[in-house]
Amino acid sequence: MKRSIHTRLPGLISILLGLGTGYLYYRTQLCSGFCPLASTPFWSMAIGGFWGALTYDLWKALRAWLFRNSQGD
């Protein structure tokens, strides 16, 4: 079953926001190279993208749970 771009767009946007936040963390973190998360932009962006995807997935599950519970009333 093919899903349209409109159903995937919010997830992609949240991942891109997470990547941007990870890069911003890399640029603003002031440590002398001993911080594993801020040592390269790759790791901070990967963690940021993961958190963006996780946040979107949790938000989607919460909305589905709330909608399902509101239908039972």
N, CA, C and O atoms as a CHARMM CRD file, in Angstrom:
* protein
*
  292
    1    1 MET  N      0.84500  -1.16800   0.00000 PROA 1      0.00000
    2    1 MET  CA     0.00000   0.00000   0.00000 PROA 1      0.00000
    3    1 MET  C      0.89600   1.23700   0.00000 PROA 1      0.00000
    4    1 MET  O      1.74500   1.39900   0.87600 PROA 1      0.00000
    5    2 LYS  N      0.70200   2.08700  -0.96700 PROA 2      0.00000
    6    2 LYS  CA     1.52600   3.28500  -1.09500 PROA 2      0.00000
    7    2 LYS  C      0.95500   4.40400  -0.23000 PROA 2      0.00000
    8    2 LYS  O     -0.25000   4.65100  -0.19800 PROA 2      0.00000
    9    3 ARG  N      1.86000   5.05800   0.45700 PROA 3      0.00000
   10    3 ARG  CA     1.46600   6.20800   1.25800 PROA 3      0.00000
   11    3 ARG  C      1.90300   7.46500   0.52400 PROA 3      0.00000
   12    3 ARG  O      2.98500   7.51000  -0.06000 PROA 3      0.00000
   13    4 SER  N      1.06800   8.46500   0.55900 PROA 4      0.00000
   14    4 SER  CA     1.40100   9.70200  -0.14200 PROA 4      0.00000
   15    4 SER  C      2.40400  10.51100   0.66800 PROA 4      0.00000
   16    4 SER  O      2.65800  10.22600   1.83900 PROA 4      0.00000
   17    5 ILE  N      2.96200  11.51400   0.02800 PROA 5      0.00000
   18    5 ILE  CA     3.95300  12.37200   0.66600 PROA 5      0.00000
   19    5 ILE  C      3.32000  13.17900   1.79500 PROA 5      0.00000
   20    5 ILE  O      4.01100  13.57500   2.73300 PROA 5      0.00000
   21    6 HSD  N      2.02400  13.42200   1.71400 PROA 6      0.00000
   22    6 HSD  CA     1.34700  14.20600   2.74800 PROA 6      0.00000
   23    6 HSD  C      1.29500  13.46600   4.07300 PROA 6      0.00000
   24    6 HSD  O      1.28200  14.10400   5.12600 PROA 6      0.00000
   25    7 THR  N      1.26500  12.15000   4.05400 PROA 7      0.00000
   26    7 THR  CA     1.25300  11.41000   5.30300 PROA 7      0.00000
   27    7 THR  C      2.65500  11.27100   5.88600 PROA 7      0.00000
   28    7 THR  O      2.80000  11.08500   7.09500 PROA 7      0.00000
   29    8 ARG  N      3.67500  11.35600   5.06300 PROA 8      0.00000
   30    8 ARG  CA     5.05400  11.22500   5.53600 PROA 8      0.00000
   31    8 ARG  C      5.72300  12.55900   5.84500 PROA 8      0.00000
   32    8 ARG  O      6.75000  12.59100   6.52200 PROA 8      0.00000
   33    9 LEU  N      5.16200  13.64100   5.36400 PROA 9      0.00000
   34    9 LEU  CA     5.78200  14.95500   5.50600 PROA 9      0.00000
   35    9 LEU  C      5.98700  15.39200   6.95800 PROA 9      0.00000
   36    9 LEU  O      7.06700  15.89400   7.27100 PROA 9      0.00000
   37   10 PRO  N      5.02300  15.23200   7.85600 PROA 10     0.00000
   38   10 PRO  CA     5.28700  15.64900   9.24900 PROA 10     0.00000
   39   10 PRO  C      6.43800  14.88300   9.89300 PROA 10     0.00000
   40   10 PRO  O      7.20500  15.46600  10.66000 PROA 10     0.00000
   41   11 GLY  N      6.57600  13.61100   9.60500 PROA 11     0.00000
   42   11 GLY  CA     7.69100  12.84000  10.13800 PROA 11     0.00000
   43   11 GLY  C      9.01700  13.30800   9.58600 PROA 11     0.00000
   44   11 GLY  O      9.99800  13.40400  10.32400 PROA 11     0.00000
   45   12 LEU  N      9.06100  13.60300   8.29400 PROA 12     0.00000
   46   12 LEU  CA    10.29700  14.10500   7.69000 PROA 12     0.00000
   47   12 LEU  C     10.66900  15.48100   8.23700 PROA 12     0.00000
   48   12 LEU  O     11.84600  15.77100   8.45300 PROA 12     0.00000
   49   13 ILE  N      9.67500  16.31300   8.45600 PROA 13     0.00000
   50   13 ILE  CA     9.94500  17.64100   9.01000 PROA 13     0.00000
   51   13 ILE  C     10.49400  17.52200  10.42500 PROA 13     0.00000
   52   13 ILE  O     11.41800  18.24900  10.79000 PROA 13     0.00000
   53   14 SER  N      9.93700  16.61200  11.22900 PROA 14     0.00000
   54   14 SER  CA    10.44400  16.47200  12.59500 PROA 14     0.00000
   55   14 SER  C     11.86800  15.92400  12.60100 PROA 14     0.00000
   56   14 SER  O     12.66800  16.31300  13.45300 PROA 14     0.00000
   57   15 ILE  N     12.20100  15.03400  11.67300 PROA 15     0.00000
   58   15 ILE  CA    13.57400  14.53300  11.58000 PROA 15     0.00000
   59   15 ILE  C     14.51400  15.65100  11.15900 PROA 15     0.00000
   60   15 ILE  O     15.60600  15.77900  11.71100 PROA 15     0.00000
   61   16 LEU  N     14.10600  16.46300  10.18800 PROA 16     0.00000
   62   16 LEU  CA    14.93700  17.58800   9.75400 PROA 16     0.00000
   63   16 LEU  C     15.13100  18.61400  10.87100 PROA 16     0.00000
   64   16 LEU  O     16.21700  19.17400  11.01800 PROA 16     0.00000
   65   17 LEU  N     14.08600  18.85900  11.65300 PROA 17     0.00000
   66   17 LEU  CA    14.23100  19.75500  12.79400 PROA 17     0.00000
   67   17 LEU  C     15.19600  19.17100  13.82300 PROA 17     0.00000
   68   17 LEU  O     15.98300  19.90100  14.42500 PROA 17     0.00000
   69   18 GLY  N     15.13400  17.85900  14.02400 PROA 18     0.00000
   70   18 GLY  CA    16.07000  17.21300  14.93700 PROA 18     0.00000
   71   18 GLY  C     17.49900  17.29000  14.43000 PROA 18     0.00000
   72   18 GLY  O     18.42400  17.50400  15.21500 PROA 18     0.00000
   73   19 LEU  N     17.69300  17.12000  13.12800 PROA 19     0.00000
   74   19 LEU  CA    19.03300  17.25300  12.55600 PROA 19     0.00000
   75   19 LEU  C     19.57000  18.66900  12.72900 PROA 19     0.00000
   76   19 LEU  O     20.73200  18.86800  13.08200 PROA 19     0.00000
   77   20 GLY  N     18.71300  19.64000  12.47500 PROA 20     0.00000
   78   20 GLY  CA    19.12300  21.03400  12.65100 PROA 20     0.00000
   79   20 GLY  C     19.43700  21.35900  14.09700 PROA 20     0.00000
   80   20 GLY  O     20.38700  22.09000  14.37700 PROA 20     0.00000
   81   21 THR  N     18.65500  20.82700  15.01500 PROA 21     0.00000
   82   21 THR  CA    18.91300  21.03300  16.43200 PROA 21     0.00000
   83   21 THR  C     20.22000  20.37400  16.84800 PROA 21     0.00000
   84   21 THR  O     20.97100  20.93400  17.64700 PROA 21     0.00000
   85   22 GLY  N     20.49900  19.18200  16.30800 PROA 22     0.00000
   86   22 GLY  CA    21.75700  18.51400  16.59800 PROA 22     0.00000
   87   22 GLY  C     22.95300  19.30600  16.08600 PROA 22     0.00000
   88   22 GLY  O     23.97900  19.39600  16.75900 PROA 22     0.00000
   89   23 TYR  N     22.81900  19.87300  14.90800 PROA 23     0.00000
   90   23 TYR  CA    23.91500  20.69200  14.37400 PROA 23     0.00000
   91   23 TYR  C     24.09000  21.96700  15.19500 PROA 23     0.00000
   92   23 TYR  O     25.21400  22.40100  15.45000 PROA 23     0.00000
   93   24 LEU  N     22.98500  22.55500  15.60100 PROA 24     0.00000
   94   24 LEU  CA    23.05900  23.74600  16.44700 PROA 24     0.00000
   95   24 LEU  C     23.73800  23.41500  17.77800 PROA 24     0.00000
   96   24 LEU  O     24.51400  24.21600  18.30000 PROA 24     0.00000
   97   25 TYR  N     23.44600  22.25000  18.31300 PROA 25     0.00000
   98   25 TYR  CA    24.11000  21.81400  19.54500 PROA 25     0.00000
   99   25 TYR  C     25.61500  21.66200  19.31200 PROA 25     0.00000
  100   25 TYR  O     26.42000  22.05600  20.15700 PROA 25     0.00000
  101   26 TYR  N     25.98900  21.09700  18.17600 PROA 26     0.00000
  102   26 TYR  CA    27.40800  20.92600  17.85400 PROA 26     0.00000
  103   26 TYR  C     28.11700  22.27200  17.76900 PROA 26     0.00000
  104   26 TYR  O     29.23700  22.42100  18.25700 PROA 26     0.00000
  105   27 ARG  N     27.46500  23.25000  17.15000 PROA 27     0.00000
  106   27 ARG  CA    28.09900  24.55700  16.96100 PROA 27     0.00000
  107   27 ARG  C     28.18300  25.36600  18.25400 PROA 27     0.00000
  108   27 ARG  O     29.09600  26.17600  18.41700 PROA 27     0.00000
  109   28 THR  N     27.24800  25.15900  19.16800 PROA 28     0.00000
  110   28 THR  CA    27.22300  25.98700  20.37100 PROA 28     0.00000
  111   28 THR  C     27.82900  25.30100  21.58700 PROA 28     0.00000
  112   28 THR  O     28.08000  25.97400  22.58700 PROA 28     0.00000
  113   29 GLN  N     28.07500  24.00300  21.55000 PROA 29     0.00000
  114   29 GLN  CA    28.64000  23.28900  22.68500 PROA 29     0.00000
  115   29 GLN  C     30.10600  23.66400  22.84000 PROA 29     0.00000
  116   29 GLN  O     30.88300  23.56000  21.89100 PROA 29     0.00000
  117   30 LEU  N     30.47600  24.09200  24.01500 PROA 30     0.00000
  118   30 LEU  CA    31.83900  24.54600  24.25800 PROA 30     0.00000
  119   30 LEU  C     32.58100  23.51500  25.10500 PROA 30     0.00000
  120   30 LEU  O     32.64100  23.63600  26.32900 PROA 30     0.00000
  121   31 CYS  N     33.13900  22.51300  24.45700 PROA 31     0.00000
  122   31 CYS  CA    34.00200  21.58900  25.18300 PROA 31     0.00000
  123   31 CYS  C     35.26400  21.38600  24.34500 PROA 31     0.00000
  124   31 CYS  O     35.25900  21.63200  23.13800 PROA 31     0.00000
  125   32 SER  N     36.32100  20.94800  24.97300 PROA 32     0.00000
  126   32 SER  CA    37.62800  20.92600  24.31800 PROA 32     0.00000
  127   32 SER  C     37.89800  19.64600  23.53300 PROA 32     0.00000
  128   32 SER  O     39.05300  19.23000  23.44100 PROA 32     0.00000
  129   33 GLY  N     36.90200  19.02200  22.98100 PROA 33     0.00000
  130   33 GLY  CA    37.09500  17.83400  22.15500 PROA 33     0.00000
  131   33 GLY  C     36.92400  16.52600  22.89700 PROA 33     0.00000
  132   33 GLY  O     37.04900  15.46300  22.28900 PROA 33     0.00000
  133   34 PHE  N     36.64300  16.56600  24.18900 PROA 34     0.00000
  134   34 PHE  CA    36.46000  15.34600  24.95600 PROA 34     0.00000
  135   34 PHE  C     35.00000  14.92900  25.05300 PROA 34     0.00000
  136   34 PHE  O     34.70800  13.85300  25.57400 PROA 34     0.00000
  137   35 CYS  N     34.09300  15.73400  24.57600 PROA 35     0.00000
  138   35 CYS  CA    32.67000  15.39900  24.61000 PROA 35     0.00000
  139   35 CYS  C     32.35500  14.50800  23.40900 PROA 35     0.00000
  140   35 CYS  O     32.50700  14.95500  22.27200 PROA 35     0.00000
  141   36 PRO  N     31.92900  13.28400  23.61800 PROA 36     0.00000
  142   36 PRO  CA    31.68600  12.40700  22.47300 PROA 36     0.00000
  143   36 PRO  C     30.52000  12.86400  21.59300 PROA 36     0.00000
  144   36 PRO  O     30.51800  12.62300  20.38500 PROA 36     0.00000
  145   37 LEU  N     29.54500  13.51500  22.19400 PROA 37     0.00000
  146   37 LEU  CA    28.39400  13.95300  21.40600 PROA 37     0.00000
  147   37 LEU  C     28.72800  15.17200  20.55900 PROA 37     0.00000
  148   37 LEU  O     28.19300  15.32200  19.46000 PROA 37     0.00000
  149   38 ALA  N     29.59000  16.03200  21.04300 PROA 38     0.00000
  150   38 ALA  CA    29.90000  17.26700  20.32900 PROA 38     0.00000
  151   38 ALA  C     31.25500  17.21900  19.62600 PROA 38     0.00000
  152   38 ALA  O     31.73200  18.25100  19.15400 PROA 38     0.00000
  153   39 SER  N     31.88300  16.05000  19.54600 PROA 39     0.00000
  154   39 SER  CA    33.20100  15.98900  18.91800 PROA 39     0.00000
  155   39 SER  C     33.11700  16.12600  17.39800 PROA 39     0.00000
  156   39 SER  O     34.01000  16.71600  16.78900 PROA 39     0.00000
  157   40 THR  N     32.07100  15.59700  16.77800 PROA 40     0.00000
  158   40 THR  CA    31.85500  15.75100  15.33800 PROA 40     0.00000
  159   40 THR  C     30.39400  16.11200  15.09600 PROA 40     0.00000
  160   40 THR  O     29.53400  15.74900  15.89800 PROA 40     0.00000
  161   41 PRO  N     30.10100  16.80800  14.02600 PROA 41     0.00000
  162   41 PRO  CA    28.69800  17.14700  13.76500 PROA 41     0.00000
  163   41 PRO  C     27.85100  15.91800  13.42400 PROA 41     0.00000
  164   41 PRO  O     26.63300  15.93700  13.60300 PROA 41     0.00000
  165   42 PHE  N     28.48600  14.85900  12.93600 PROA 42     0.00000
  166   42 PHE  CA    27.72600  13.66600  12.56700 PROA 42     0.00000
  167   42 PHE  C     26.97100  13.08700  13.75800 PROA 42     0.00000
  168   42 PHE  O     25.77900  12.79700  13.65600 PROA 42     0.00000
  169   43 TRP  N     27.65600  12.91900  14.88400 PROA 43     0.00000
  170   43 TRP  CA    27.01200  12.28200  16.04100 PROA 43     0.00000
  171   43 TRP  C     25.91300  13.14700  16.62700 PROA 43     0.00000
  172   43 TRP  O     24.84400  12.64100  16.96900 PROA 43     0.00000
  173   44 SER  N     26.15700  14.43200  16.74500 PROA 44     0.00000
  174   44 SER  CA    25.11900  15.28500  17.32000 PROA 44     0.00000
  175   44 SER  C     23.90500  15.37700  16.39300 PROA 44     0.00000
  176   44 SER  O     22.77000  15.43700  16.86600 PROA 44     0.00000
  177   45 MET  N     24.13600  15.38900  15.07800 PROA 45     0.00000
  178   45 MET  CA    23.01000  15.41200  14.14000 PROA 45     0.00000
  179   45 MET  C     22.27800  14.08000  14.12500 PROA 45     0.00000
  180   45 MET  O     21.05500  14.05600  13.99000 PROA 45     0.00000
  181   46 ALA  N     23.00000  12.96900  14.26000 PROA 46     0.00000
  182   46 ALA  CA    22.35200  11.65100  14.29300 PROA 46     0.00000
  183   46 ALA  C     21.45800  11.52500  15.52400 PROA 46     0.00000
  184   46 ALA  O     20.33000  11.04300  15.43100 PROA 46     0.00000
  185   47 ILE  N     21.95900  11.95500  16.66500 PROA 47     0.00000
  186   47 ILE  CA    21.15200  11.90200  17.88600 PROA 47     0.00000
  187   47 ILE  C     19.95800  12.84900  17.77600 PROA 47     0.00000
  188   47 ILE  O     18.85400  12.50700  18.20100 PROA 47     0.00000
  189   48 GLY  N     20.17200  14.03600  17.20900 PROA 48     0.00000
  190   48 GLY  CA    19.06600  14.98000  17.02100 PROA 48     0.00000
  191   48 GLY  C     18.00300  14.43600  16.08500 PROA 48     0.00000
  192   48 GLY  O     16.81100  14.58600  16.35100 PROA 48     0.00000
  193   49 GLY  N     18.42100  13.80000  14.98200 PROA 49     0.00000
  194   49 GLY  CA    17.45600  13.19200  14.06600 PROA 49     0.00000
  195   49 GLY  C     16.69000  12.06200  14.72000 PROA 49     0.00000
  196   49 GLY  O     15.49100  11.90200  14.49400 PROA 49     0.00000
  197   50 PHE  N     17.39100  11.26800  15.54200 PROA 50     0.00000
  198   50 PHE  CA    16.72100  10.18900  16.27300 PROA 50     0.00000
  199   50 PHE  C     15.66800  10.75000  17.21900 PROA 50     0.00000
  200   50 PHE  O     14.55000  10.23800  17.28200 PROA 50     0.00000
  201   51 TRP  N     16.02500  11.81100  17.96400 PROA 51     0.00000
  202   51 TRP  CA    15.06900  12.40900  18.88100 PROA 51     0.00000
  203   51 TRP  C     13.88800  13.04000  18.14600 PROA 51     0.00000
  204   51 TRP  O     12.75900  13.00900  18.63600 PROA 51     0.00000
  205   52 GLY  N     14.15000  13.61200  16.97100 PROA 52     0.00000
  206   52 GLY  CA    13.04900  14.15700  16.17800 PROA 52     0.00000
  207   52 GLY  C     12.09200  13.08100  15.71500 PROA 52     0.00000
  208   52 GLY  O     10.87600  13.26300  15.77200 PROA 52     0.00000
  209   53 ALA  N     12.63200  11.94900  15.25500 PROA 53     0.00000
  210   53 ALA  CA    11.77700  10.84000  14.82500 PROA 53     0.00000
  211   53 ALA  C     11.01800  10.24900  15.99900 PROA 53     0.00000
  212   53 ALA  O      9.83600   9.92700  15.87700 PROA 53     0.00000
  213   54 LEU  N     11.68700  10.10300  17.13500 PROA 54     0.00000
  214   54 LEU  CA    11.04200   9.55300  18.32400 PROA 54     0.00000
  215   54 LEU  C      9.93100  10.46800  18.81900 PROA 54     0.00000
  216   54 LEU  O      8.86400   9.99700  19.21300 PROA 54     0.00000
  217   55 THR  N     10.17700  11.76300  18.80100 PROA 55     0.00000
  218   55 THR  CA     9.15900  12.72200  19.23900 PROA 55     0.00000
  219   55 THR  C      7.92800  12.65300  18.34200 PROA 55     0.00000
  220   55 THR  O      6.80000  12.66300  18.83300 PROA 55     0.00000
  221   56 TYR  N      8.14000  12.58200  17.03500 PROA 56     0.00000
  222   56 TYR  CA     7.00400  12.49300  16.11700 PROA 56     0.00000
  223   56 TYR  C      6.23700  11.18800  16.31900 PROA 56     0.00000
  224   56 TYR  O      5.00600  11.18400  16.31700 PROA 56     0.00000
  225   57 ASP  N      6.94900  10.10000  16.49100 PROA 57     0.00000
  226   57 ASP  CA     6.29400   8.81100  16.66700 PROA 57     0.00000
  227   57 ASP  C      5.48000   8.77400  17.96000 PROA 57     0.00000
  228   57 ASP  O      4.37000   8.24300  17.97800 PROA 57     0.00000
  229   58 LEU  N      6.02200   9.33000  19.02800 PROA 58     0.00000
  230   58 LEU  CA     5.28300   9.38500  20.29000 PROA 58     0.00000
  231   58 LEU  C      4.06400  10.30000  20.18300 PROA 58     0.00000
  232   58 LEU  O      3.00400   9.99400  20.72900 PROA 58     0.00000
  233   59 TRP  N      4.21600  11.41200  19.48400 PROA 59     0.00000
  234   59 TRP  CA     3.09900  12.33400  19.28600 PROA 59     0.00000
  235   59 TRP  C      1.98100  11.65900  18.48800 PROA 59     0.00000
  236   59 TRP  O      0.80200  11.81200  18.80700 PROA 59     0.00000
  237   60 LYS  N      2.35700  10.92000  17.46200 PROA 60     0.00000
  238   60 LYS  CA     1.36100  10.22900  16.63900 PROA 60     0.00000
  239   60 LYS  C      0.62600   9.16100  17.44900 PROA 60     0.00000
  240   60 LYS  O     -0.58900   9.01200  17.32000 PROA 60     0.00000
  241   61 ALA  N      1.35400   8.42300  18.27800 PROA 61     0.00000
  242   61 ALA  CA     0.73000   7.39800  19.11300 PROA 61     0.00000
  243   61 ALA  C     -0.18600   8.02200  20.15700 PROA 61     0.00000
  244   61 ALA  O     -1.26100   7.49100  20.43600 PROA 61     0.00000
  245   62 LEU  N      0.22900   9.13800  20.73300 PROA 62     0.00000
  246   62 LEU  CA    -0.60300   9.81600  21.72300 PROA 62     0.00000
  247   62 LEU  C     -1.88900  10.33300  21.09600 PROA 62     0.00000
  248   62 LEU  O     -2.96500  10.21200  21.68000 PROA 62     0.00000
  249   63 ARG  N     -1.77500  10.90700  19.91000 PROA 63     0.00000
  250   63 ARG  CA    -2.98900  11.38600  19.22300 PROA 63     0.00000
  251   63 ARG  C     -3.94200  10.24800  18.91600 PROA 63     0.00000
  252   63 ARG  O     -5.15200  10.39700  19.08600 PROA 63     0.00000
  253   64 ALA  N     -3.41800   9.10600  18.46300 PROA 64     0.00000
  254   64 ALA  CA    -4.26500   7.95700  18.16600 PROA 64     0.00000
  255   64 ALA  C     -4.92900   7.43500  19.43200 PROA 64     0.00000
  256   64 ALA  O     -6.10500   7.07200  19.40700 PROA 64     0.00000
  257   65 TRP  N     -4.19100   7.39200  20.53700 PROA 65     0.00000
  258   65 TRP  CA    -4.75100   6.90400  21.79400 PROA 65     0.00000
  259   65 TRP  C     -5.83900   7.84200  22.30600 PROA 65     0.00000
  260   65 TRP  O     -6.88700   7.39100  22.76700 PROA 65     0.00000
  261   66 LEU  N     -5.58700   9.15600  22.22200 PROA 66     0.00000
  262   66 LEU  CA    -6.58600  10.12100  22.67600 PROA 66     0.00000
  263   66 LEU  C     -7.83300  10.08100  21.80200 PROA 66     0.00000
  264   66 LEU  O     -8.94700  10.18500  22.31400 PROA 66     0.00000
  265   67 PHE  N     -7.66300   9.93200  20.50200 PROA 67     0.00000
  266   67 PHE  CA    -8.80800   9.87700  19.60000 PROA 67     0.00000
  267   67 PHE  C     -9.62200   8.61700  19.84400 PROA 67     0.00000
  268   67 PHE  O    -10.85200   8.65400  19.81900 PROA 67     0.00000
  269   68 ARG  N     -8.94700   7.51300  20.07700 PROA 68     0.00000
  270   68 ARG  CA    -9.64700   6.24900  20.33300 PROA 68     0.00000
  271   68 ARG  C    -10.40500   6.31800  21.63800 PROA 68     0.00000
  272   68 ARG  O    -11.52300   5.80800  21.71800 PROA 68     0.00000
  273   69 ASN  N     -9.83500   6.93400  22.67200 PROA 69     0.00000
  274   69 ASN  CA   -10.52700   7.04100  23.96000 PROA 69     0.00000
  275   69 ASN  C    -11.67200   8.02900  23.90900 PROA 69     0.00000
  276   69 ASN  O    -12.65100   7.85800  24.63500 PROA 69     0.00000
  277   70 SER  N    -11.59000   9.04800  23.08600 PROA 70     0.00000
  278   70 SER  CA   -12.67900  10.01200  23.00000 PROA 70     0.00000
  279   70 SER  C    -13.86800   9.44300  22.22200 PROA 70     0.00000
  280   70 SER  O    -14.99300   9.90900  22.39900 PROA 70     0.00000
  281   71 GLN  N    -13.64200   8.45500  21.37200 PROA 71     0.00000
  282   71 GLN  CA   -14.73200   7.83500  20.61600 PROA 71     0.00000
  283   71 GLN  C    -15.56700   6.91400  21.48500 PROA 71     0.00000
  284   71 GLN  O    -16.72600   6.65400  21.16100 PROA 71     0.00000
  285   72 GLY  N    -15.01200   6.41200  22.57900 PROA 72     0.00000
  286   72 GLY  CA   -15.73100   5.49000  23.44900 PROA 72     0.00000
  287   72 GLY  C    -16.72500   6.16300  24.36700 PROA 72     0.00000
  288   72 GLY  O    -17.56500   5.48200  24.95600 PROA 72     0.00000
  289   73 ASP  N    -16.66100   7.47900  24.51300 PROA 73     0.00000
  290   73 ASP  CA   -17.58100   8.19200  25.43700 PROA 73     0.00000
  291   73 ASP  C    -18.95200   8.31900  24.89100 PROA 73     0.00000
  292   73 ASP  O    -19.82700   8.88700  25.54400 PROA 73     0.00000
